[in-house]
Amino acid sequence: MGRRSGNEGEFKAQSYFRLLKYARPYWFRLSVGIISGILVGGSLLVSLLMVPRLVGAVEHGTGSGEAAQFEKEAQDVVKILEQPGLTREEREKAVQDLLHPVDNDPQLTKMLNEARSAAEKYGLPFSVEGREIVVSWPWKFRFEAVGPGGRLAWQIFAVYVFVFIIAWTVKNLATFISNYYTHWVGAKVVADLRDKIFDKLVNQSLQYYGKIDIGHLISRSTNDTSAIENAVSNSVADLTSAPIQIFACLVAILMACREYESYSLVVILLIGVPVIFLPIHFLGRKIRRVYRKSFARIAEVFSRMHEVFTGIRLVKAYNTEKMEIERFHSENRRYFKQVVRALRLQLLLSPAMEVVAVISTLVFFVYSYSQGVSITEIAALLAPAFMAYRPIKDLSKVVTSIQRSMAAADRYFELIDTDTSLPEKPNAVKLNEFRDRIELDHAEFSYEERKIIDDVSFEIPKGQMVAVVGETGSGKTTIANLIARFYDVTGGAVKIDGVDVRDYEIASLRRVIGVVNQDAILFNDTIANNIAYGCPEATREEIIEAAKLANAHHFIVDGRHAEGYDTEVGEKGFRLSGGEKQRVAIARAILKNPPILILDEATSALDTVTEKLVQEALNRVMANRTVFAIAHRLSTIRNANKIIVLKDGRIAEAGTHEELMKNESGIYFRLYNTQFQLDEE
């Protein structure tokens, strides 16, 4: 099937890393996306560190309501005033400490110390003086850090809220930037993959296309790359940011555990996190295998559709619509079952992780309740755990998506690593002009251990016509393919001007050779563009002149095709008749104007009138050219300079028409008379 590198196991293991190499040219955008993802994690960490401060500020001093708190404070003040033995200054300080118990409250003391440290470290426009905050910009003012009841001043609480808002805004802005750039890189990588596979397939040899199922090829080129696109484009962003967000949440949890000296959640995490990722490990590998099988099944569906639609005339002619429908439905059901199996595994992954996460959270709640943990501590520990839930869930989807894309990537790289293209030498000779002769020198060609032609030798001098005849399978088309170097000989040589065609630059070789096939090949484009195929620089006047020489101009402009030269010919030229397609193909060869022409008899399936028009066009295109003709109707080659008769891949007879007809026991004599009698009948 072609050349492949590495063993199968190693090949599959490297699929992911090979995909990453395609992102290398876009390293800047990818770096911006990754850095933004890191910024997401950093801003998320800041936000999470603000949560216990906000909760602590709200929690402090709100236990029994303002009225009850005021009543308690009044009673305490009376007790202080009635206490004997205190000086006036001592009574004032005791009352002040009672009304503003910041120095006695570790939480509020810590907050003020943090504010003081931040102001000194970062040069912020405020300072902390005892129980007061002094703001120096944009205008100077001061306020009490602790309000009535020992509650933190609303201004400080507002600062914490402001920092939280800034951090959360940065997180979401960074999320947008990370998603945009990573999605862009993902989409561009897949676009490059499509370009790569198209380039690869176009350059494969005809021998490759003789072996592979076209439906499978279309499926691999479209369905498999679409699977990679859906996974890569949508998953790169999550794969970049989700682990960083999870890491930020873990850091926040560890910091909270250290601050409150509560390491219970760490123990739960050490047990729970590995359990959460166990479904990813085991189900992920299975998902990849199942998706590989599903891609193979959809390829069968594509193949069935391609075969039926291509051969729809045969299906109609033999009334086999019902049979083909049943075969397609059967193949489609097999694919459906494989998809459902993959879907079952994919949908099982997220619930399995969710159950483990919920169990871990509830266990922690029970433990915290039993230990009398405060709301502030619970918020500090559980807020990061809850924030980690979404990126963990996203990561499970990413793993599923990546396994699906890797299954498609395995098949994609199998196709990419198959190389049947004809090798071109580094110092290949450029064929600028055909000067002398074409020569087959003891040429041999084998296909799958079956010898098609064996020890074939002949010459075609410049300006002469050599025709080859023989039964089906005798090797006529193979010789034509060897001259054009669609295949390489397996023995002997094919030479042009004394140089082996394998030594020529392929592009320059093909430029001097024109081919007119028995089955005219047209693309779903205009008549003019089909004539100009291979000569994009041709003017409309040159196209029309070529059409006139090919006897095609009349049917193009006589009203049968309303848009004339701009008429779309349809899939494989179905809007044109057989004779019209042949004449468009001949016009294409005339416009190319090659010195060497290969003709696969273009008149064998035409009616008498159309055959005459096509033959006249062929006579014009053959004038002053070196021609190798595959003949089915022997009457068209009577004027050939040499006629070669093939039998079982070997030359059985050779000579002019007159010379061959003298041998009444020869193959050519028998073929000609048989065909002549059939034509008379």
C-alpha positions in Angstrom: 0.0 0.0 0.0 3.0 2.3 0.3 5.9 3.3 2.5 5.2 3.8 6.2 7.6 4.8 9.0 7.8 3.2 12.4 5.9 0.3 13.9 2.1 0.5 14.4 2.3 0.8 18.2 4.8 3.6 18.1 2.9 5.3 15.3 -0.3 5.5 17.4 1.4 6.7 20.5 2.9 9.6 18.6 -0.3 10.8 16.9 -0.9 13.5 19.6 2.7 14.8 19.5 2.6 14.9 15.7 -0.6 17.0 15.8 1.2 19.4 18.2 4.0 19.9 15.6 1.5 21.4 13.2 0.9 24.2 15.8 4.6 25.2 15.8 4.3 27.9 13.1 1.7 29.6 15.2 3.7 29.6 18.4 3.1 33.3 19.1 -0.7 33.0 19.1 -0.5 29.8 21.0 1.8 31.4 23.6 -0.6 34.3 24.0 -3.4 31.8 24.6 -1.3 29.8 27.1 -0.2 33.0 29.0 -3.8 34.1 29.1 -4.7 30.7 30.5 -2.1 31.2 33.2 -3.5 34.6 33.9 -6.9 33.0 34.3 -5.5 30.8 37.0 -3.7 33.7 38.7 -6.8 35.9 38.8 -8.9 33.0 40.0 -6.5 32.4 42.8 -6.7 36.1 43.9 -10.5 35.9 43.7 -10.6 32.8 45.9 -8.3 34.4 48.4 -10.7 37.3 48.7 -13.7 35.0 49.5 -12.7 34.2 53.2 -12.0 37.9 53.7 -15.4 38.9 52.5 -17.1 36.2 54.4 -15.1 37.0 57.5 -15.9 40.7 57.3 -19.6 39.9 57.0 -19.6 37.2 59.7 -17.8 39.2 62.3 -20.2 41.1 64.7 -23.5 39.9 63.1 -24.3 37.1 65.5 -27.1 38.6 67.6 -28.3 41.7 65.7 -27.5 45.4 66.3 -30.0 46.0 69.1 -28.8 43.0 71.2 -25.2 44.0 70.5 -25.9 47.6 71.6 -27.6 46.5 74.8 -24.7 44.2 75.7 -22.1 46.9 75.1 -24.1 49.4 77.3 -24.2 46.9 80.1 -20.4 46.3 79.8 -19.8 50.1 79.8 -21.8 50.5 83.1 -19.7 47.7 84.7 -16.5 49.4 83.7 -17.6 52.8 85.0 -18.7 51.2 88.3 -15.5 49.3 88.7 -13.5 50.8 91.7 -9.9 51.7 91.7 -9.6 52.8 88.0 -8.3 56.2 86.9 -10.2 58.3 84.4 -7.7 57.4 81.6 -7.9 53.7 82.4 -11.7 53.8 82.3 -11.6 55.6 78.9 -9.2 53.0 77.5 -11.3 50.1 78.8 -14.4 51.6 77.2 -12.5 52.3 73.9 -11.3 48.6 73.8 -14.8 47.4 74.5 -16.4 49.5 71.7 -13.5 48.9 69.3 -12.2 45.4 70.0 -9.9 45.2 67.0 -6.8 44.5 69.1 -8.5 41.6 70.7 -10.0 40.1 67.5 -7.4 38.0 65.6 -9.4 38.2 62.3 -9.8 42.0 62.2 -6.2 42.4 63.5 -5.0 40.3 60.6 -7.0 42.2 58.0 -5.6 45.5 59.2 -2.0 44.1 59.3 -2.5 42.9 55.7 -3.7 46.3 54.6 -0.8 48.0 56.4 1.7 45.6 54.8 0.2 46.0 51.3 0.3 49.8 51.6 4.0 49.8 52.6 5.1 47.1 50.1 3.4 48.4 47.0 3.3 52.1 47.9 -0.5 52.4 47.9 -2.0 55.8 48.6 -3.2 55.0 52.2 -1.8 54.1 55.6 -3.0 52.3 58.7 -2.7 54.3 61.9 -4.0 52.4 64.9 -7.7 52.0 64.3 -7.8 54.5 61.5 -7.2 54.4 57.8 -5.6 57.5 56.3 -6.2 58.0 52.5 -3.8 60.4 50.8 -5.2 60.2 47.2 -7.2 61.3 45.2 -8.0 63.5 48.2 -6.9 63.2 51.9 -9.3 61.9 54.5 -9.4 59.4 57.3 -12.0 57.0 58.7 -12.3 54.5 61.6 -11.2 51.0 60.5 -13.7 49.4 62.9 -17.3 50.5 63.2 -19.9 50.0 66.0 -20.0 46.4 67.4 -16.5 45.7 66.2 -17.5 45.3 62.6 -15.0 46.1 59.8 -15.7 49.5 58.3 -17.7 49.4 55.1 -15.0 51.3 53.2 -12.5 48.4 53.8 -15.2 45.9 52.9 -15.7 47.9 49.7 -12.0 47.7 48.9 -12.1 43.9 49.2 -15.1 43.8 46.9 -13.3 46.1 44.4 -10.3 43.8 44.4 -12.5 40.8 43.9 -14.3 42.5 41.0 -11.0 43.5 39.4 -9.6 39.9 39.7 -12.9 38.4 38.4 -12.9 40.8 35.4 -9.3 40.0 34.6 -10.1 36.3 34.8 -13.0 36.5 32.3 -11.1 38.8 29.9 -8.1 36.4 30.0 -10.5 33.5 29.4 -11.8 35.3 26.3 -8.3 35.9 25.0 -7.2 32.4 25.8 -10.2 30.8 24.1 -9.9 33.0 21.0 -6.2 32.4 20.3 -6.3 28.7 21.2 -9.4 28.2 19.1 -7.8 30.1 16.2 -4.7 27.9 16.4 -6.9 24.7 16.6 -8.9 25.7 13.5 -5.7 26.7 11.6 -4.0 23.4 12.4 -7.0 21.5 11.1 -7.1 23.6 7.9 -3.4 22.8 7.4 -4.2 19.1 8.0 -6.8 19.3 5.2 -4.3 21.0 2.9 -1.7 18.4 3.7 -3.9 15.4 3.1 -5.2 16.8 -0.2 -1.6 17.5 -1.4 -0.6 14.0 -0.4 -3.5 12.3 -2.1 -3.2 14.3 -5.3 0.5 13.2 -5.6 -0.2 9.5 -4.9 0.4 7.2 -7.9 -2.4 5.7 -10.1 -1.4 2.3 -8.6 -2.5 3.6 -5.2 -5.9 4.6 -6.6 -6.2 1.2 -8.2 -6.1 -0.4 -4.7 -8.0 2.0 -2.4 -11.7 2.3 -2.0 -12.6 5.9 -3.0 -15.5 6.0 -0.5 -13.1 5.2 2.3 -10.7 7.8 1.0 -13.4 10.5 1.0 -14.4 9.5 4.5 -10.9 9.8 5.8 -10.3 13.1 4.1 -13.6 14.7 5.4 -15.1 12.8 8.3 -11.8 12.0 10.1 -10.5 15.6 9.7 -13.8 17.0 10.9 -13.5 14.8 14.0 -10.0 16.2 14.6 -11.3 19.8 14.0 -14.2 19.5 16.5 -11.8 18.1 19.1 -8.8 20.3 18.5 -10.7 23.6 17.9 -12.9 23.1 21.0 -10.5 21.4 23.3 -7.2 23.3 23.0 -8.7 26.2 25.0 -10.0 24.0 27.8 -6.8 21.9 27.8 -4.8 25.1 28.3 -6.9 26.8 31.0 -8.6 23.9 32.9 -5.4 22.4 34.5 -4.2 25.9 35.4 -7.6 26.7 37.1 -7.5 23.4 38.9 -4.0 24.1 40.1 -5.1 27.6 41.3 -7.9 26.0 43.3 -5.6 23.5 44.8 -3.1 26.3 45.8 -6.0 28.2 47.4 -7.1 25.1 49.4 -3.6 24.4 50.6 -3.1 28.1 51.7 -6.4 28.0 53.5 -5.5 24.7 55.2 -2.2 26.2 56.3 -3.9 29.4 57.5 -6.5 27.7 59.6 -4.4 24.6 60.4 -7.1 22.4 59.1 -5.7 19.7 56.9 -8.7 17.4 56.6 -9.6 18.6 53.1 -6.0 17.9 52.0 -6.5 14.3 53.1 -9.9 14.1 51.2 -8.2 15.6 48.1 -5.4 13.1 48.2 -7.9 10.4 48.2 -10.7 11.9 46.0 -8.7 13.6 43.2 -7.0 10.3 42.0 -10.4 8.6 42.2 -12.0 11.4 40.1 -9.4 10.9 37.4 -9.6 7.1 37.4 -12.7 7.1 35.0 -10.7 9.5 32.7 -7.8 7.0 32.5 -9.8 3.8 32.0 -12.8 5.0 30.0 -10.6 7.3 27.9 -8.5 4.5 26.4 -11.6 2.5 25.7 -13.3 5.5 24.1 -10.4 5.8 21.7 -10.7 2.2 20.5 -14.4 2.4 20.1 -14.2 5.6 18.0 -11.5 4.0 15.8 -14.1 1.3 15.0 -16.8 3.9 14.4 -14.7 5.8 12.0 -14.1 2.6 10.1 -17.9 2.0 10.0 -18.7 5.5 8.7 -16.1 4.9 6.0 -18.1 1.8 4.9 -21.2 4.0 4.8 -19.4 6.5 2.6 -18.1 3.8 0.4 -21.6 2.3 -0.1 -23.0 5.7 -1.0 -20.2 6.4 -3.4 -20.5 3.1 -5.2 -24.3 3.3 -5.6 -24.4 6.9 -6.7 -21.5 6.4 -9.2 -23.2 3.3 -10.6 -26.8 4.5 -10.4 -27.4 3.7 -14.1 -26.6 0.1 -13.4 -28.8 0.1 -10.3 -31.7 1.4 -12.3 -31.1 -0.9 -15.2 -31.1 -4.0 -13.1 -33.9 -2.8 -10.8 -31.8 -3.4 -7.7 -32.9 -0.2 -5.7 -34.5 -2.3 -3.0 -31.4 -4.5 -2.6 -29.1 -1.5 -2.4 -31.4 0.2 0.1 -31.3 -2.8 2.3 -27.5 -3.1 2.1 -27.1 0.6 3.0 -29.5 0.4 5.9 -27.6 -2.6 7.2 -24.3 -0.8 7.0 -25.8 2.3 8.6 -27.2 0.3 11.5 -23.8 -1.2 12.2 -22.4 2.4 12.3 -25.2 3.5 14.5 -24.5 0.7 17.0 -20.8 1.7 17.1 -21.7 5.4 17.7 -24.1 4.5 20.5 -21.4 2.4 22.2 -19.0 5.3 22.0 -21.7 7.7 23.2 -22.5 5.5 26.2 -18.9 5.5 27.3 -18.5 9.2 26.7 -21.7 10.1 28.7 -20.7 7.8 31.5 -17.4 9.7 32.1 -18.8 13.0 33.4 -21.4 11.5 35.9 -18.8 9.1 37.3 -16.5 12.0 38.1 -19.4 14.1 39.4 -20.5 11.3 41.9 -17.0 11.1 43.3 -16.8 14.9 43.6 -20.1 15.2 45.4 -19.3 12.3 47.8 -16.0 14.0 48.7 -17.7 17.3 49.3 -20.4 15.8 51.5 -17.8 13.9 53.6 -16.0 17.2 54.2 -19.3 18.9 55.2 -20.0 16.1 57.8 -16.5 16.3 59.2 -16.6 20.1 59.4 -20.0 20.1 61.1 -18.8 17.5 63.7 -15.7 19.7 64.5 -17.6 23.0 64.7 -15.7 24.7 61.9 -16.7 28.3 61.3 -18.4 29.6 58.2 -15.3 31.5 57.2 -13.1 28.4 57.3 -15.6 26.4 55.4 -15.9 29.2 52.7 -12.1 29.4 52.5 -11.8 25.6 52.0 -14.9 24.8 49.9 -15.1 27.8 47.6 -11.9 26.6 45.7 -13.3 23.1 45.7 -16.5 24.2 44.1 -14.6 26.5 41.6 -12.5 23.5 40.6 -15.6 21.4 39.8 -16.2 23.1 36.4 -12.6 22.9 35.1 -12.5 19.2 36.2 -15.7 18.5 34.4 -14.4 20.4 31.3 -11.2 18.4 31.5 -13.3 15.2 31.4 -14.9 16.4 28.2 -11.6 17.4 26.8 -10.2 13.9 27.5 -13.2 12.3 25.7 -12.8 14.7 22.8 -9.1 14.2 22.6 -9.5 10.4 22.5 -12.0 10.8 19.7 -9.7 13.1 17.8 -6.7 10.7 18.4 -8.7 7.9 17.0 -9.2 10.0 13.9 -5.6 11.2 13.9 -4.4 7.6 13.9 -6.3 7.0 10.7 -5.3 10.4 9.3 -1.5 9.7 9.8 -1.9 6.2 8.4 -3.0 7.9 5.2 -0.3 10.6 5.4 2.4 8.0 5.9 1.4 6.0 2.9 3.6 7.1 0.1 3.2 5.7 -3.4 4.2 8.8 -5.3 6.6 8.3 -8.1 10.1 9.2 -6.9 11.9 12.1 -8.7 15.7 12.3 -8.7 17.2 15.3 -7.0 19.1 16.2 -10.2 16.3 15.3 -12.5 16.6 16.4 -16.2 14.2 19.0 -17.5 12.6 18.0 -20.8 12.2 21.3 -22.6 11.6 19.9 -26.1 10.9 16.5 -27.7 13.5 16.1 -30.5 13.9 12.5 -31.6 12.0 9.3 -30.5 10.2 7.4 -27.8 11.6 4.0 -27.1 10.5 1.0 -25.0 13.6 -1.1 -24.2 12.7 -4.6 -23.0 10.0 -3.0 -20.8 8.3 -5.1 -18.2 5.5 -4.3 -15.7 4.0 -6.4 -12.9 1.0 -5.6 -10.8 0.6 -7.6 -7.5 2.9 -10.4 -8.7 1.0 -10.6 -12.0 3.1 -9.7 -15.1 1.1 -7.4 -17.4 3.7 -6.8 -20.1 6.8 -8.8 -20.7 9.9 -7.8 -22.8 8.2 -5.2 -25.0 10.5 -3.3 -27.3 9.6 -0.8 -30.0 10.3 2.8 -31.1 8.1 5.7 -32.1 10.2 8.2 -34.2 9.2 11.9 -33.9 6.2 12.8 -36.2 5.1 9.1 -36.6 2.0 7.3 -35.4 2.3 3.9 -33.7 -0.9 2.0 -32.8 -1.3 -1.0 -30.5 -4.1 -3.5 -30.7 -5.0 -6.6 -28.8 -7.6 -8.3 -26.7 -8.8 -6.8 -23.4 -6.1 -7.3 -20.7 -3.3 -7.7 -23.2 -1.4 -4.6 -21.8 -2.3 -1.8 -24.3 -3.3 0.8 -21.6 -0.3 -0.2 -19.5 2.1 0.8 -22.2 0.4 4.2 -22.5 0.7 4.6 -18.8 4.4 3.8 -18.8 5.1 6.3 -21.6 3.4 9.0 -19.6 5.1 7.7 -16.5 1.9 7.1 -14.6 3.6 3.9 -13.5 7.3 2.9 -13.5 8.5 -0.2 -15.3 9.5 -3.1 -13.1 12.0 -4.2 -15.7 13.7 -2.6 -18.8 13.2 1.0 -19.5 11.1 3.6 -21.3 13.1 6.3 -23.0 12.4 9.7 -24.6 15.2 11.1 -26.7 17.5 8.4 -25.3 16.9 9.4 -21.6 15.0 7.1 -19.2 11.7 8.8 -18.3 12.6 8.1 -14.6 15.5 10.6 -15.0 13.2 13.4 -16.2 11.5 16.0 -14.0 7.9 14.7 -13.9 6.3 18.1 -14.5 8.4 18.8 -17.6 7.7 15.3 -18.9 3.9 15.7 -18.5 4.0 19.1 -20.3 5.1 17.5 -23.6 2.5 14.7 -23.4 -1.2 15.0 -24.1 -3.8 12.3 -23.4 -7.3 11.7 -24.8 -9.0 8.9 -23.0 -11.8 6.6 -24.2 -13.9 7.9 -21.3 -13.7 11.7 -21.5 -13.1 13.1 -18.0 -14.8 16.4 -17.4 -15.1 18.4 -14.1 -18.2 20.1 -12.8 -17.3 23.4 -14.4 -18.0 25.4 -17.5 -17.2 24.1 -21.0 -14.6 26.8 -21.4 -12.8 26.0 -18.2 -12.8 22.3 -19.1 -11.2 23.0 -22.4 -8.7 25.3 -20.7 -7.9 22.8 -18.0 -4.1 22.7 -17.6 -3.8 26.0 -19.6 -5.3 28.6 -17.2 -3.6 31.4 -19.1 -5.5 30.6 -22.4 -7.7 33.4 -23.8 -11.3 33.0 -24.8 -10.2 33.3 -28.5 -7.7 30.4 -28.1 -10.4 28.3 -26.4 -12.9 28.9 -29.2 -10.2 28.1 -31.9 -9.4 24.8 -30.2 -13.1 24.0 -30.0 -13.5 24.7 -33.7 -10.6 22.4 -34.6 -12.3 19.7 -32.4 -15.7 20.1 -34.1 -17.1 21.3 -30.8 -17.8 24.9 -31.4 -21.1 24.3 -33.3 -22.8 22.3 -30.6 -21.6 24.8 -27.9 -23.2 27.9 -29.5 -26.1 26.5 -31.6 -28.6 26.9 -28.7 -28.5 23.4 -27.2 -26.6 24.8 -24.3 -28.1 28.2 -23.4 -25.0 29.7 -21.8 -22.6 28.5 -24.5 -19.0 28.3 -23.4 -20.2 29.3 -19.8 -22.5 26.3 -19.5 -21.9 24.1 -16.4 -21.3 20.6 -17.7 -22.4 18.9 -14.4 -21.0 16.0 -12.5 -18.7 14.0 -14.9 -20.2 16.1 -17.7 -23.7 14.5 -17.5 -25.3 17.5 -19.2 -23.3 16.7 -22.4 -23.7 13.7 -24.7 -20.9 11.2 -25.2 -19.8 12.7 -28.5 -19.9 16.2 -27.0 -17.8 15.2 -24.1 -15.2 13.5 -26.4 -14.9 16.7 -28.5 -14.4 18.9 -25.4 -11.7 16.5 -24.3 -10.1 16.7 -27.8 -10.3 20.5 -27.7 -8.5 20.4 -24.4 -5.6 18.4 -26.0 -5.5 20.7 -29.0 -5.2 23.8 -26.7 -2.4 22.2 -24.8 -0.7 21.5 -28.1 1.7 18.7 -26.9 4.3 17.3 -29.2 3.5 13.7 -28.0 -0.1 12.5 -28.0 -1.5 9.4 -26.4 -4.9 8.3 -27.7 -7.1 5.8 -26.1 -9.6 5.2 -28.9 -12.3 7.8 -28.4 -14.8 6.7 -31.0 -15.6 3.1 -30.0 -18.9 3.9 -28.2 -20.3 6.5 -30.6 -22.8 6.5 -33.3 -21.7 6.7 -36.9 -22.4 10.5 -37.4 -20.8 11.5 -34.1 -17.9 9.1 -34.7 -17.1 10.8 -38.0 -17.1 14.3 -36.3 -14.8 13.0 -33.5 -12.5 11.2 -36.0 -12.1 14.4 -38.0 -11.2 16.2 -34.9 -8.7 13.4 -34.0 -7.1 13.7 -37.4 -6.5 17.4 -36.8 -5.1 16.9 -33.3 -2.7 14.1 -34.6 -1.3 16.2 -37.4 2.4 16.9 -37.1 2.5 15.1 -33.7 4.1 11.9 -32.4 1.2 9.7 -31.6 0.7 6.5 -29.6 -2.8 5.2 -30.2 -4.7 2.4 -28.5 -7.0 1.1 -31.2 -10.3 -0.6 -30.7 -11.7 0.2 -34.2 -9.0 -1.0 -36.5 -10.4 1.1 -39.4 -9.1 4.2 -37.6 -5.4 3.1 -37.6 -5.0 1.9 -41.2 -2.7 4.9 -41.9 -0.5 4.3 -38.8 3.3 4.0 -39.5 3.4 0.9 -37.4 0.8 -1.3 -35.8 1.8 -3.5 -32.8 -0.3 -6.5 -31.9 -0.2 -7.6 -28.2 -1.0 -11.0 -26.8 -0.7 -11.8 -23.1 1.6 -8.8 -22.6 4.0 -9.7 -25.4 4.4 -8.4 -29.0 2.9 -11.0 -31.2 3.1 -9.1 -34.5 4.2 -5.7 -35.8 4.1 -3.8 -39.1 2.0 -1.6 -41.3 -1.6 -2.4 -42.0 -0.7 -3.7 -45.4 2.1 -5.9 -44.1 0.0 -7.4 -41.3 -2.9 -8.1 -43.7 -0.6 -10.3 -45.9 -0.3 -12.8 -43.0 -3.7 -14.5 -43.3 -3.0 -16.7 -40.3 -2.1 -13.7 -38.1 -3.9 -12.2 -35.2 -4.4 -8.8 -36.9 -5.8 -10.3 -40.1 -8.4 -12.3 -38.0 -9.3 -9.3 -35.8 -9.7 -6.9 -38.8 -11.9 -9.3 -40.8 -14.0 -10.1 -37.8 -14.6 -6.4 -37.1 -15.2 -5.6 -40.8 -17.9 -8.3 -41.0 -19.5 -7.0 -37.8 -19.5 -3.4 -39.2 -21.2 -4.7 -42.4 -23.9 -6.4 -40.4 
